[in-house]
Amino acid sequence: MRVNKKYSCLPAEEKGIHIINIRAIEDIGYDQHESTLLNSLSKNPDADCKYGLYFRDGKRKVDYILVYHYKKSSAGRTLTRRSQHNDAGARSTKQDPLPGKSLQMEMGESEPHADCHEDDKRFRREEYEGNLVEAGLELEHDEDTKIHGVGFVKIHAPWNVLCREAEFLKLKMPTKKMYQINQTHGLLKKINSVIQKITEPIQPKVAEHKPQTVKRLSYPFSREKQHFISLLLLLQVYEILKRTTCTKAKYSMGITSLLANGVYSAAYPLHDLLCEEWASYGVFYKYQPIDLVRKYFGEKIGLYFAWLGVYTQMLIPASIVGIIVFLYGCATVDENIPSMEMCDERNNITMCPLCDRTCSYWKMSSACATARASHLFDNPATVFFSVFMALWAATFMEHWKRKQMRLNYRWDLTGFEEEEAHPRAEYEAKVLEKSLRKEHKHKEKHRYFPEEAANKWRQRVKTVMAGVKLTDKEKLTWKDRFPAYLTNFVGIIFMVGLTFAIVFGVIIYRISTAAALAISATPSGRSSVRVTVTATAVIINLVVIIFLDEVYGCIARWLTQIEVPKTDKNFEERLIFKAFLLKFVNAYTPIFYVAFFKGRFVGRPGDYVYIFHSFRMEECAPGGCLMELCIQLSIIMLGKQLIQNNLFEIGIPKMKKFIRYMKLKRRRSLDHEEHMKKKQRYEVDYNLEPFSGLTPEYMEMIIQFGFVTLFVASFPLAPLFALLNNIIEIRLDAKKFVTELRRPVAVRAKDIGIWYNILRGIGKLAVIINAFVISFTSDFIPRLVYLYMYSENGTMHGFVNHTLSSFNVSDFQAGTAPNDPMELGYEVQICRYSLE
């Protein structure tokens, strides 16, 4: 077998290592049941039943798939290509140096010559696949599939290649040496035994979730020590694909560049497991098999599901306390003196009109229902709950840090440090463009050509891929990125301004609709004006928020792309920052308005504040704005969770899958032979949605975390609804990752990255906002002040009258008095209005 020297990290005499007999693995202390997910080395006796998981020999498992499109003439639809690259095939590369080349030449003699663009792609594929063979990988082509015009390259990494990569990446492997952990004695041991028996029904029935009493020592892999065994993560194959260069055709580098240029349309590992103990709604009450998830998807995705599980568990005590606070409000509503005074018609309190001319005077007792409902969420227990949730947020963050450290220890990540990642294909292309442009400016006429710069750049690419860093001249400076930075700044300011403008438009809608409904001739219509306006305005806000969330997500990605970040990590962090900023403003701006601005700039009768000299600023209800804040928060939170987080996650992938299925079905009807073929596993996975990262999953949970903590003083039931949503969300995400998305590349990570800092920021902001809600939105402090400073008998009797001012109706400005001053049946001389 030919081995590419630039990928080898061992002396020449070690390159010819033979493939180790897998049957001997058990003899050196390897437990077969612990790697049921990733054991890609032994022959599966049921391989014939699992179409596409193995090469045609049924022995070598498919570790990775490359997909490409090709043009197929109508006369040659039945002409297909299946060429293998096993050991023998690799040894005969002198006669057929590139996969499938001889057959393509035969096709070329009977078909018209393909266009230059297709030839260029085919040329790059051939060169890249040839380099993969030199790197030690084994390839097998398949264009004889049910998907018309799509070819697949199956990749298998032999054991010696995996050993080389494990050594190159310095992966830590478990050894035969073990030591005891969780050593407990006496009473503590008995308590742990009792807890394990109690929680046994909610534990997943997988071997990896059993309590660990021993731990294997880990050490960087070395082929000189054959007693080390690797889990052989798919990361190793992906690293080879990224490092393998393709520089002869248009300066492409690695699989990322080939995917970006359309040479390959997709690259993914295959699904080989549907976890019944995880990706099923029927096991919603069980713990997640996190170790199993980590082995299948890698540490980064494993940490996401571990974090989501911890967050969901921590919502249980918060939900219980929230329910107790709500029940306390229900139990004491009939004893609340202010609401009883508002509902007492004998007080005969006449309130000033809510709008000019069309609105008339009204009785405070008509707002009895709103006042009683406000007490459910605005009571002394609410203050306690706000303090509790502030402590809860801090406890959650510390609990997650502890859990994360335990996972790092268990997954051998304690000494893991991220190496400098490969530059993104877009970044390399931008640097190349800069280099060529610079060389072009200094060339001598008729003596220096851009091709010379291209040759220099090809040589530079080889040195970069060999591990040499780019020089400062070959990097993008702030001057190169200044136009992108300026576009980002202007774009974000514009989007934030757009959000404020939409909220302002909803305010105008509320004011104008309230005035229009007040003209209604029926008394029932007038009594329901406030409820109708509030409900419709919140629904409008919800629709706008859901729509703008999708728009802002696309805009944030575009703004990040034009910045051209160097690495995938930089790209992800910048994307997260922009998307979170825009979506945070979008989701919380209507709630901030109701909590801190509504009713603050109304003015007073005879001197009201107007918008555009026509619309009078809206007021809070007699019971305060807290009830409306509760309605706003609950509808937006529940609406986003139900529509955006659940229906969209289920509906959109299934709709896309159905569209692809219909297109494929239409193609099959044109070709009977393709319709009769058996569908391979890699064809099934190709029809799945590509994995686009964890940003959408984290984002929806972070926004929910904000709803649970920021304004929880106005809605104590928020943790309960978040808990119910997350119980479904965990299984929904699991099912989506296993059945709706292509299997992502396993990525190692020791923490959740920038999301932890965002969570900490929200937790600190929650303390400030809840304090402001209690101080300015709630009546808690005004009631305490009245009780201890103004009450004559030490009770809350007279509080409502204390908060109202009197206005002589003769002082109305011209044209602002009610058109029907006798609507209540008597002449009003003094009306009351609330002091803000």
C-alpha positions in Angstrom: 0.0 0.0 0.0 1.3 3.4 -0.8 1.5 5.8 2.1 1.7 9.5 1.8 4.9 10.6 3.7 3.5 14.0 4.6 0.8 12.4 6.8 3.0 10.0 8.6 4.3 10.9 12.1 6.4 7.8 12.6 9.8 6.6 11.4 9.9 4.8 8.0 10.3 1.3 9.5 7.0 1.7 11.4 4.9 2.6 8.5 4.2 -1.0 7.5 2.4 -2.0 10.6 0.0 -4.8 9.9 -3.7 -4.7 10.8 -4.2 -6.0 14.3 -6.5 -9.0 14.7 -9.6 -7.7 16.4 -10.3 -11.0 17.9 -7.3 -10.4 20.2 -8.8 -7.2 21.6 -10.5 -9.0 24.4 -7.2 -10.5 25.5 -5.8 -7.1 26.4 -8.7 -5.9 28.6 -11.1 -4.3 26.1 -14.8 -4.7 26.9 -16.8 -5.3 23.8 -20.1 -4.1 25.2 -18.6 -0.6 26.0 -18.1 0.2 22.3 -21.2 -1.1 20.6 -21.7 2.2 18.9 -18.2 2.8 17.5 -16.9 -0.7 16.8 -16.2 -0.3 13.1 -13.4 -2.9 13.0 -15.1 -6.2 13.2 -17.3 -7.8 10.6 -21.0 -7.6 11.4 -22.8 -10.9 10.7 -25.9 -9.0 9.7 -24.0 -6.8 7.2 -26.0 -8.1 4.3 -29.2 -6.7 5.9 -27.8 -3.3 6.6 -27.5 -1.9 3.1 -24.8 0.7 2.7 -23.1 0.4 6.1 -20.4 -1.8 4.7 -18.3 -2.1 1.5 -19.6 -4.8 -0.9 -17.3 -7.4 0.7 -19.3 -7.1 4.0 -16.2 -6.8 6.0 -15.0 -3.2 5.9 -17.4 -0.7 7.5 -18.1 2.7 5.9 -16.6 5.4 8.1 -17.4 8.4 5.9 -19.3 9.3 2.8 -18.5 11.9 0.1 -21.4 12.9 -2.2 -21.1 14.6 -5.6 -23.3 15.4 -8.6 -22.5 14.3 -12.1 -24.2 14.7 -15.4 -25.7 11.5 -16.9 -26.8 11.4 -20.5 -30.1 9.9 -21.4 -28.4 7.2 -23.5 -26.1 6.3 -20.7 -28.4 6.2 -17.7 -27.8 2.5 -17.1 -24.0 2.9 -17.4 -22.7 3.0 -13.9 -19.5 2.9 -12.0 -18.5 0.9 -9.0 -14.8 0.9 -8.4 -13.2 -0.3 -5.2 -10.1 0.8 -3.4 -9.0 -2.0 -1.1 -5.5 -3.1 -0.4 -5.1 -4.7 -3.7 -6.7 -1.8 -5.5 -4.4 0.6 -3.8 -1.3 -1.4 -4.8 -2.3 -1.3 -8.4 -2.6 2.5 -8.5 0.2 2.7 -11.0 -2.0 1.1 -13.6 -5.1 3.1 -12.5 -3.9 5.9 -10.4 -7.2 7.7 -9.9 -10.4 6.0 -8.8 -12.7 5.1 -11.6 -10.6 6.9 -14.2 -10.4 4.1 -16.8 -14.2 3.8 -16.8 -14.6 7.6 -17.2 -12.3 7.5 -20.2 -14.5 4.8 -21.8 -17.5 6.9 -21.1 -15.8 9.9 -22.6 -15.3 8.0 -25.9 -19.0 7.3 -26.2 -20.4 10.6 -24.8 -20.1 14.2 -25.7 -17.3 16.0 -23.8 -18.6 17.5 -20.6 -18.4 21.3 -20.1 -15.3 22.9 -18.6 -17.0 23.4 -15.2 -17.9 19.8 -14.8 -14.4 18.7 -16.0 -12.8 20.9 -13.5 -14.8 19.4 -10.7 -14.1 15.9 -11.8 -10.4 16.7 -12.1 -10.3 18.0 -8.5 -12.3 15.0 -7.3 -9.8 12.6 -8.9 -6.8 14.4 -7.5 -8.3 14.6 -4.0 -9.4 10.9 -4.0 -6.0 9.9 -5.2 -4.4 11.8 -2.3 -6.8 10.1 0.1 -5.6 6.7 -1.2 -2.0 7.8 -0.7 -3.0 8.8 2.9 -4.0 5.2 3.5 -7.8 5.4 3.2 -9.7 2.9 1.2 -12.4 4.1 -1.2 -15.3 2.5 -3.1 -17.5 4.4 -5.6 -21.2 3.9 -6.2 -23.1 5.8 -8.9 -25.6 2.9 -9.3 -28.1 4.3 -6.8 -31.8 5.2 -6.6 -30.9 9.0 -6.6 -30.4 10.0 -10.2 -27.3 12.0 -11.0 -25.7 11.6 -7.5 -22.6 9.6 -6.8 -21.2 8.4 -3.5 -17.6 7.7 -2.4 -17.5 5.3 0.6 -14.4 5.7 2.8 -13.0 3.2 5.2 -10.0 3.9 7.5 -8.0 0.7 8.2 -6.7 0.0 11.7 -3.1 1.2 11.0 -4.4 4.5 9.7 -6.5 5.0 12.8 -3.5 4.2 14.9 -1.4 6.7 13.0 -4.1 9.4 13.4 -4.6 8.6 17.1 -0.9 9.1 17.6 -0.8 12.2 15.5 -3.8 13.8 17.4 -2.4 12.6 20.7 -5.7 11.1 21.7 -5.9 9.7 25.3 -6.9 6.0 25.3 -8.0 3.8 28.2 -5.4 1.3 29.4 -5.7 -2.0 31.2 -4.7 -0.3 34.5 -7.6 0.7 36.6 -8.2 2.2 40.0 -11.2 2.4 42.3 -13.5 5.4 42.3 -16.6 6.3 44.4 -15.3 4.3 47.3 -18.0 4.5 50.0 -18.3 2.6 53.3 -20.8 2.1 56.0 -23.9 4.2 56.2 -23.0 6.2 53.0 -22.7 3.0 51.0 -26.1 1.9 52.2 -27.7 5.2 51.4 -26.2 5.1 47.8 -27.6 1.6 47.4 -31.1 2.7 48.5 -31.0 5.7 46.1 -29.9 3.5 43.2 -32.8 1.1 43.8 -35.3 4.0 44.0 -34.0 5.6 40.8 -33.6 2.4 38.9 -36.9 2.8 37.0 -35.8 6.1 35.6 -32.4 5.0 34.6 -31.9 4.2 30.9 -31.3 0.5 30.2 -27.8 0.8 28.7 -24.5 -0.6 30.0 -22.8 2.8 29.8 -25.2 4.3 32.4 -24.4 1.8 35.2 -22.6 3.3 38.2 -18.9 3.2 37.7 -16.8 1.8 40.5 -13.5 1.7 38.6 -11.8 4.0 36.0 -9.2 3.1 33.5 -6.0 5.1 33.4 -5.6 7.1 30.1 -2.5 7.9 28.2 -1.7 9.4 24.8 -1.9 6.7 22.2 1.3 5.0 20.9 1.6 2.1 18.5 4.7 1.0 20.4 2.4 0.0 23.3 -0.1 -2.4 21.9 -2.1 -2.5 25.2 -3.7 0.9 24.4 -7.0 0.8 22.7 -8.9 3.7 21.1 -12.5 4.4 20.7 -11.6 5.3 17.1 -13.7 8.4 16.8 -14.9 9.6 13.5 -12.9 12.7 14.2 -9.8 10.9 13.0 -11.2 10.3 9.5 -12.5 13.9 9.3 -9.0 15.2 10.3 -7.6 13.3 7.3 -10.2 14.7 5.0 -9.4 18.2 6.2 -5.6 17.9 5.9 -5.5 16.2 2.6 -4.8 18.8 0.0 -6.0 19.4 -3.6 -3.8 22.1 -4.9 -3.5 21.5 -8.7 -6.9 22.7 -9.6 -7.8 26.3 -8.6 -5.9 26.1 -5.3 -8.5 24.1 -3.3 -7.5 22.9 0.1 -9.1 20.1 2.1 -12.7 18.9 2.2 -14.1 22.2 3.5 -12.9 24.1 0.4 -14.1 21.3 -1.9 -17.6 21.5 -0.3 -17.6 25.3 -0.5 -16.7 25.2 -4.2 -19.3 22.5 -5.0 -16.8 19.8 -6.0 -18.6 17.6 -3.4 -22.2 18.4 -2.4 -22.0 16.7 1.1 -19.7 14.8 3.4 -21.0 13.0 6.5 -20.6 9.8 8.5 -23.4 7.3 8.6 -26.0 6.7 11.2 -25.8 3.2 12.6 -28.0 3.4 15.7 -31.5 4.5 16.7 -31.3 4.7 20.5 -34.6 3.4 21.9 -33.5 4.5 25.4 -32.9 8.1 24.3 -34.6 9.2 21.1 -38.1 8.2 22.2 -40.9 10.1 23.8 -41.9 7.0 25.8 -38.7 7.4 28.0 -39.3 11.1 28.8 -39.1 10.3 32.6 -35.7 8.6 32.4 -32.2 10.1 32.6 -30.3 10.5 29.4 -27.5 8.0 28.6 -25.0 10.9 28.2 -22.0 8.6 27.9 -23.7 6.9 25.0 -24.5 10.2 23.4 -21.0 11.4 23.8 -19.6 8.2 22.1 -22.0 8.5 19.2 -21.9 12.3 18.5 -18.8 13.5 20.3 -18.1 15.6 23.4 -19.5 18.9 22.0 -23.0 17.5 21.4 -22.8 15.4 24.5 -22.1 18.5 26.6 -25.2 20.2 25.1 -27.5 17.4 26.1 -25.9 17.1 29.5 -26.4 20.9 30.0 -30.0 20.6 28.8 -30.6 17.7 31.2 -29.1 19.7 34.2 -31.1 22.8 33.3 -34.3 20.7 33.1 -33.6 19.0 36.5 -33.0 22.4 38.1 -36.4 23.7 36.9 -38.1 21.1 39.1 -37.6 22.9 42.4 -38.2 26.3 40.7 -41.5 25.0 39.3 -42.6 23.7 42.7 -41.9 27.0 44.4 -43.6 28.9 41.6 -46.8 26.8 42.0 -46.8 27.4 45.8 -46.5 31.2 45.2 -49.4 31.0 42.7 -51.5 29.0 45.0 -50.8 31.4 47.8 -52.2 34.2 45.6 -55.3 32.1 44.9 -55.8 31.4 48.6 -55.5 35.0 49.7 -57.3 36.8 46.9 -60.5 37.1 48.9 -58.6 38.6 51.8 -56.9 41.3 49.7 -58.2 44.6 50.9 -57.2 46.8 47.9 -59.0 44.5 45.4 -62.0 44.3 47.7 -62.2 48.1 47.8 -62.0 48.3 44.0 -64.7 45.7 43.6 -67.0 47.4 46.1 -69.7 49.4 44.1 -70.7 51.3 47.2 -67.5 53.3 47.0 -68.9 54.9 43.8 -65.5 55.9 42.5 -65.8 57.5 39.0 -62.7 57.4 36.9 -61.7 59.9 34.2 -62.0 58.9 30.5 -59.3 56.7 29.0 -59.3 58.7 25.7 -60.5 62.0 24.3 -64.1 62.7 23.2 -65.1 59.1 22.3 -64.4 57.7 25.8 -66.7 58.5 28.7 -66.4 58.3 32.5 -66.4 54.8 34.0 -66.7 53.1 37.3 -63.6 51.6 39.0 -65.7 48.6 40.0 -65.8 47.6 36.4 -62.1 46.7 36.7 -62.8 44.3 39.5 -61.8 41.1 37.6 -58.4 42.7 36.6 -57.7 43.7 40.2 -58.4 40.3 41.6 -56.3 38.6 38.9 -53.4 41.0 39.6 -53.3 39.8 43.2 -52.5 36.2 41.9 -49.1 37.5 40.7 -48.6 40.7 42.8 -48.5 39.6 46.4 -45.9 39.4 49.2 -44.9 35.9 48.1 -43.8 37.3 44.7 -41.0 39.2 46.3 -39.8 36.0 48.0 -40.0 34.2 44.7 -37.9 36.8 43.0 -35.1 36.5 45.6 -35.4 32.7 45.3 -35.0 32.7 41.5 -31.9 35.0 41.8 -30.4 32.4 44.1 -31.6 29.6 41.9 -29.9 31.1 38.8 -26.6 31.3 40.7 -27.0 27.8 42.1 -27.7 26.4 38.6 -24.5 28.0 37.2 -22.4 26.5 40.0 -24.1 23.1 39.7 -23.4 23.0 36.0 -19.8 23.9 36.5 -19.5 21.0 38.9 -21.3 18.7 36.5 -19.0 19.8 33.6 -15.9 19.2 35.6 -17.1 15.6 36.4 -17.8 15.0 32.8 -14.4 16.3 31.8 -12.8 13.9 34.3 -14.9 10.9 33.2 -14.3 11.7 29.4 -10.6 12.3 29.9 -10.8 16.0 29.0 -9.0 17.4 32.0 -5.8 18.0 30.1 -7.5 18.7 26.8 -6.5 21.9 25.1 -7.8 22.9 21.7 -5.2 23.2 19.1 -5.1 25.9 16.5 -7.9 25.0 14.1 -7.5 24.9 10.3 -8.4 28.2 8.6 -11.9 28.2 7.0 -12.1 27.8 3.2 -13.6 31.3 2.9 -10.7 32.8 4.9 -8.1 31.0 2.7 -9.8 32.2 -0.4 -9.9 35.8 0.8 -6.2 35.7 1.7 -5.5 34.2 -1.7 -7.4 37.0 -3.4 -5.5 39.6 -1.3 -2.2 38.0 -2.2 -2.9 37.9 -5.9 -4.2 41.4 -5.9 -1.0 42.6 -4.2 1.2 40.7 -6.6 -0.7 42.1 -9.5 0.0 45.7 -8.4 3.7 45.2 -8.3 4.2 43.1 -11.4 6.4 44.3 -14.2 4.7 44.7 -17.5 5.0 41.6 -19.9 7.4 40.0 -17.4 5.3 39.0 -14.4 2.0 37.2 -14.7 -0.6 36.3 -12.1 0.1 32.6 -12.8 3.5 33.2 -11.1 1.7 34.4 -8.0 -0.6 31.4 -8.2 2.4 29.1 -8.3 3.9 30.8 -5.3 0.5 30.5 -3.5 0.3 26.8 -4.3 3.6 26.3 -2.6 2.5 28.4 0.3 -0.7 26.3 0.6 1.5 23.1 0.9 3.5 24.7 3.7 0.4 25.8 5.6 -1.2 22.4 5.4 2.1 20.9 6.6 1.7 22.9 9.8 3.5 26.2 9.1 1.6 29.3 10.2 0.6 32.0 7.8 2.8 35.1 8.0 1.5 38.5 8.9 1.5 39.5 5.3 -0.7 36.5 4.5 -3.4 37.3 7.0 -6.4 39.6 6.9 -5.8 42.8 8.9 -8.4 45.2 10.4 -8.0 47.4 7.3 -9.1 44.4 5.1 -12.1 43.8 7.4 -13.1 47.5 8.0 -15.8 47.5 5.3 -17.3 44.3 6.9 -17.1 45.8 10.4 -18.8 49.0 9.3 -21.5 46.9 7.6 -22.0 44.9 10.7 -22.3 48.0 12.9 -24.7 49.7 10.6 -26.7 46.5 10.1 -27.1 45.7 13.8 -28.1 49.3 14.6 -30.6 49.2 11.8 -32.1 45.9 13.0 -32.4 47.2 16.6 -34.0 50.4 15.3 -36.4 48.3 13.2 -37.4 46.3 16.3 -38.1 49.5 18.3 -40.1 50.9 15.3 -42.3 47.8 15.2 -42.9 48.0 19.0 -43.8 51.7 18.5 -46.2 50.7 15.7 -47.9 48.2 18.0 -48.3 51.0 20.6 -50.0 53.2 18.0 -52.2 50.2 17.2 -53.2 49.8 20.9 -54.1 53.5 21.3 -56.0 53.8 18.0 -57.9 50.5 18.5 -58.9 51.4 22.0 -60.3 54.7 20.8 -62.2 53.0 17.9 -63.7 50.3 20.1 -64.8 52.9 22.6 -67.2 54.3 20.0 -69.1 51.0 20.2 -72.7 51.6 21.2 -73.0 48.5 23.3 -72.0 48.6 27.0 -70.5 45.1 26.8 -68.3 46.2 23.9 -67.0 49.1 26.0 -66.3 47.0 29.0 -64.1 44.6 27.1 -62.0 47.2 25.3 -59.0 46.8 27.5 -58.9 43.0 27.2 -59.5 43.0 23.5 -56.7 45.5 22.8 -54.2 43.7 25.1 -54.9 40.3 23.6 -54.7 41.4 20.0 -51.6 43.5 20.6 -49.8 40.6 22.3 -50.7 38.2 19.4 -49.3 40.7 16.9 -46.1 41.0 18.9 -45.8 37.2 19.0 -46.2 36.9 15.2 -43.7 39.6 14.6 -41.2 38.1 17.1 -41.4 34.7 15.4 -41.0 36.2 11.9 -38.1 38.5 12.9 -36.4 35.7 14.7 -36.0 33.8 11.5 -35.0 37.0 9.6 -32.5 38.0 12.2 -30.9 34.6 12.2 -30.2 34.8 8.5 -29.0 38.4 8.7 -26.6 37.5 11.6 -25.2 34.6 9.6 -24.7 36.9 6.5 -23.0 39.6 8.6 -20.7 37.0 10.1 -19.8 35.6 6.7 -18.8 39.0 5.3 -16.4 39.4 8.2 -14.6 36.2 7.0 -13.5 34.9 10.5 -10.4 32.8 10.3 -11.5 29.6 12.1 -14.8 27.8 12.6 -14.7 28.6 16.3 -14.3 32.3 15.6 -17.1 32.1 13.1 -19.4 30.4 15.6 -18.7 32.8 18.5 -19.3 35.9 16.3 -22.4 34.4 14.9 -23.7 33.6 18.4 -23.0 37.1 19.6 -24.9 38.8 16.7 -27.8 36.4 16.7 -28.2 36.5 20.5 -28.1 40.3 20.5 -30.7 40.7 17.8 -33.0 37.9 19.1 -32.7 39.2 22.7 -33.8 42.7 21.6 -36.6 41.2 19.4 -38.0 39.0 22.2 -37.8 41.3 25.2 -38.5 44.8 23.8 -42.3 44.5 24.0 -42.0 43.1 27.6 -39.6 45.9 28.6 -42.1 48.5 27.3 -45.0 47.1 29.4 -42.8 46.7 32.5 -41.0 50.0 32.6 -42.5 52.5 30.2 -46.2 52.0 29.8 -48.2 54.5 31.9 -45.1 56.4 32.9 -45.5 59.3 30.5 -49.3 59.7 30.4 -49.6 63.1 32.0 -52.8 64.1 33.8 -56.4 65.2 32.8 -56.2 68.6 31.1 -52.4 68.1 30.4 -52.0 64.7 28.6 -49.0 63.7 26.6 -49.8 63.1 22.9 -48.1 61.2 20.1 -48.2 63.0 16.7 -50.6 65.5 18.4 -53.4 63.0 18.0 -52.9 59.8 20.1 -52.9 60.0 23.9 -50.4 57.7 25.6 -52.1 54.7 27.1 -52.5 54.1 30.8 -52.1 51.1 33.1 -55.2 49.4 34.5 -56.3 50.5 38.1 -54.6 47.4 39.5 -51.3 48.3 37.8 -49.4 47.1 34.7 -48.1 43.9 36.4 -51.1 41.9 35.2 -50.6 43.0 31.6 -46.9 42.2 31.9 -47.9 38.7 33.0 -50.2 38.3 30.0 -47.5 39.7 27.6 -44.8 37.4 29.1 -46.9 34.2 29.2 -48.3 34.5 25.7 -44.9 35.3 24.1 -43.1 32.6 26.1 -45.7 29.9 25.5 -46.2 30.9 21.8 -42.5 30.8 21.1 -42.2 27.4 22.8 -45.2 25.9 21.1 -44.9 27.4 17.6 -41.2 28.1 17.0 -39.4 25.6 19.2 -41.7 22.6 18.7 -43.9 22.9 15.6 -41.1 24.5 13.5 -38.6 21.9 14.7 -40.9 19.1 13.8 -42.7 20.5 10.8 -40.0 22.2 8.8 -37.6 19.2 8.6 -40.4 16.9 7.7 -41.7 19.3 5.1 -38.2 19.5 3.5 -37.9 15.8 3.7 -41.3 15.4 2.0 -40.3 17.8 -0.8 -37.0 15.8 -1.4 -39.0 12.6 -1.4 -41.4 13.9 -4.0 -38.6 15.1 -6.2 -36.9 11.7 -5.9 -40.2 9.9 -6.6 -40.6 12.0 -9.8 -37.1 11.1 -10.9 -37.7 7.4 -10.2 -40.8 7.3 -12.4 -38.5 8.2 -15.3 -36.2 5.3 -14.7 -37.7 1.9 -13.9 -34.2 0.3 -13.2 -33.4 2.9 -10.6 -36.8 2.4 -9.0 -36.2 -1.3 -8.5 -32.8 -0.9 -6.7 -32.4 -1.3 -3.0 -31.9 1.9 -1.1 -28.5 2.1 0.6 -27.9 3.5 4.1 -25.9 6.4 2.7 -28.7 7.2 0.3 -31.1 7.4 3.2 -28.7 9.7 5.1 -28.2 11.9 2.1 -31.9 12.7 2.1 -31.7 13.9 5.7 -31.1 17.6 6.6 -27.5 18.6 6.9 -26.4 19.4 10.5 -26.0 23.2 10.9 -24.5 23.4 14.4 -25.8 23.7 17.9 -26.5 27.4 17.8 -30.3 27.2 17.2 -30.6 24.6 20.0 -28.7 26.6 22.5 -30.4 29.9 21.4 -33.9 28.8 22.1 -33.0 27.5 25.5 -31.1 30.7 26.4 -34.0 32.9 25.4 -36.2 30.6 27.5 -33.8 31.0 30.4 -34.3 34.7 30.1 -38.1 34.3 30.3 -37.7 32.1 33.4 -35.4 34.5 35.2 -35.7 38.1 34.0 -39.4 38.8 34.6 -40.3 35.9 36.8 -41.7 38.3 39.4 -44.6 38.9 37.1 -45.2 35.2 36.1 -44.3 32.6 38.8 -45.5 29.8 36.6 -42.8 30.4 34.0 -40.5 27.7 35.4 -43.3 25.2 35.3 -44.1 25.8 31.6 -40.4 25.8 30.8 -40.0 22.4 32.5 -42.9 20.9 30.6 -41.5 22.2 27.3 -38.0 20.9 28.1 -39.2 17.4 28.9 -40.4 17.2 25.4 -37.5 19.3 24.0 -34.9 16.7 25.1 -36.6 13.8 23.3 -37.5 16.0 20.3 -33.8 17.1 19.9 -32.7 13.5 20.3 -35.1 12.2 17.7 -34.1 15.0 15.4 -30.4 14.3 15.7 -30.9 10.6 15.1 -33.7 10.5 12.5 -33.9 13.9 10.8 -30.3 15.1 10.6 -27.2 13.7 9.0 -24.8 12.4 11.6 -22.5 15.3 12.5 -18.7 15.1 12.8 -17.6 14.3 16.3 -16.0 17.4 17.8 -14.1 17.4 21.1 -14.9 20.2 23.6 -14.5 20.6 27.3 -17.2 23.2 27.9 -20.2 24.9 26.3 -18.1 27.8 25.2 -19.5 31.4 25.0 -23.0 30.2 26.1 -21.8 30.0 29.7 -20.8 33.6 29.7 -24.2 34.6 28.2 -25.9 32.6 30.9 -23.9 34.3 33.6 -24.8 37.7 32.1 -28.5 36.9 32.0 -28.4 35.7 35.6 -26.8 38.9 36.8 -29.2 41.0 34.7 -32.2 39.1 36.2 -31.4 40.4 39.7 -31.5 44.0 38.5 -34.6 43.6 36.4 -36.6 41.8 39.0 -35.7 44.5 41.5 -36.9 47.1 39.1 -40.1 45.2 38.5 -40.9 45.0 42.2 -39.9 48.7 42.7 -41.7 50.3 39.7 -44.2 47.9 38.2 -45.5 46.1 41.3 -47.6 47.8 44.0 -45.6 46.0 46.7 -43.5 49.0 47.8 -46.3 51.6 47.6 -48.4 49.3 49.8 -45.6 49.0 52.4 -45.2 52.8 52.4 -48.9 53.4 52.9 -49.1 50.7 55.6 -46.3 52.0 57.8 -46.6 55.8 57.1 -50.1 56.8 56.1 -52.5 54.1 57.4 -54.5 55.4 60.3 -55.3 51.9 61.8 -52.4 49.9 60.5 -54.3 48.1 57.8 -54.6 48.5 54.0 -58.1 50.1 54.2 -58.1 53.4 52.2 -55.1 52.4 50.0 -57.0 52.7 46.8 -58.4 56.2 47.6 -54.8 57.2 48.7 -53.4 56.3 45.2 -56.1 58.4 43.3 -56.1 62.1 42.6 -59.2 64.2 41.8 -59.8 66.3 38.7 -62.5 68.9 38.1 -64.1 68.1 34.8 -64.6 71.8 34.0 -60.8 72.0 33.5 -60.8 69.8 30.4 -59.1 71.3 27.4 -61.4 72.3 24.6 -62.3 69.4 22.4 -61.1 66.7 24.9 -64.2 66.3 27.1 -66.4 63.2 26.6 -69.1 63.5 23.9 -71.6 61.8 26.2 -71.0 63.0 29.8 -74.3 61.5 31.0 -73.5 57.9 30.1 -73.3 56.8 33.7 -76.8 58.3 34.3 -75.7 61.3 36.3 -73.6 64.4 35.8 -70.0 64.0 36.8 -68.2 67.0 38.3 -65.2 65.3 39.8 -63.4 62.3 38.3 -60.4 60.4 39.7 -57.2 59.3 38.0 -54.3 57.2 39.1 -51.0 58.8 40.2 -48.0 57.3 38.4 
